[in-house]
Amino acid sequence: LTQIEANLEKAQEMVEKLLDGEPIPTGEFARRCKDGSIGYHTFSASPVVRDGQVIGLEGFIIDMTEQRHTEETLVRYNRESALFSRLGRELTATLDLQLVMEQLLQGVTEVIGAKGASVWLWDEDQEGWLFCRAASYHNTDRSPLGARLPPKQGIAGWVAQTGESAVVADAPDDDRFFPKIDEQTGLRTASLLVVPLRVR
């Protein structure tokens, strides 16, 4: 069940309790707002009883949306701070470039919530080609590590040629997409964020 559906079930149970004359000292629910966002509320309600019959309800509702978002932001900030602190310790503990890149990629995917990340460099043996030097993918042993992109192919190839970043929501539908990498790895690329790496 989604959060909203679960809250609808909970609301029905609460209404039934109130109609039976049972007060609800405190409760909370979520609702979808007009702009599509989710609002969070807390409330208290008691039945108004006359001659043994429930004739109404009394109580209050407090909008907790801003507080909830603030709490979520703090949790995310603390998690990211702990991650960067851990990465800092790990990166200063080794001079192994490959290990450093893999650790950085793992950190990047955790921070932005991506399924995976990779570093593509110019191939010294084949001019104009790119090869995957490092990769980190969650929940799979598949990755494009060692794969090669022909000159000017793929979104990564376009970024390497132009020096511009690319944000692609639907990668397979993009004219620059190079599907052979997915065919080789068995991965399915959905969206991509590609940025050029500049040295000095």
Secondary structure, 3 states (H helix, E strand, C coil): CCHHHHHHHHHHHHHHHHHCCCCEEEEEEEEECCCCCEEEEEEEEEEEEECCEEEEEEEEEEECHHHHHHHHHHHHHHHHHHHHHHHHHHHCCCCCHHHHHHHHHHHHHHHHCCCEEEEEEECCCCCCCEEEEEEEECCCCCCCCCCEECCCCHHHHHHHHHCCCEEECCHHHCCCCCCHHHHHHCCCCCCEEECCCCCC
